[in-house]
């Protein structure tokens, strides 16, 4: 499996001779080489995780590609054909197996309503929680895409999340709201957390790959 980190929350997963996309949003540059695309996962409705412009480009390049997302995205993305998923669901996209966890976006502030959010586990290897600290209970996570920065994120809580998941490998994502200095500081904290359980932390910039 090759995992490519794109800007902010967007991930590309290549395996089985196929491609899966996760959360192509407003901070992510247009994506290309989508001729092997078999699925798109959107974890929640916020625009930094999906935009109509991205979906339109993706569907022009790969017509009929299935899109998987929670109920909030189905409502927000009216007019797109989306398969609704919820925590506990398992679906396939091409040869990829997708399992979903969590259910609720992390609280930004008590004045802001909570929305649907799912974490996704790809082929029992890569776990990305979306905008949450949802731990996939009963799963030995090989590779964790761990959030580095967000309006809802406190670095101490992100550290506790990594300590709870105990991944063998981790890298930071959800980072375009941070300066270079801030991102590196948060990477250092999550590196420490990953290493506490014998894991290895990788510093990935947009366009960087990780083979697992």
Secondary structure, 3 states (H helix, E strand, C coil): CEEEECCCCCEEEEECCEEEEECCCCCCCCCCCCCCEEEEEECCCCCCCCCHHHHHHHHHHCCCCCEEECHHHHHHCCCCCCEECCCCCEEEECCEEEEEEEEECCCCCCCCCCCEEEEEEECCCEEECCCCCCCCCCCCCCEEEEECCCCCCCHHHHHHHHHHHCCCEEEEECCCCCCHHHHHHHHHHHHHHHHCCCCEEECCCCCCEEEC
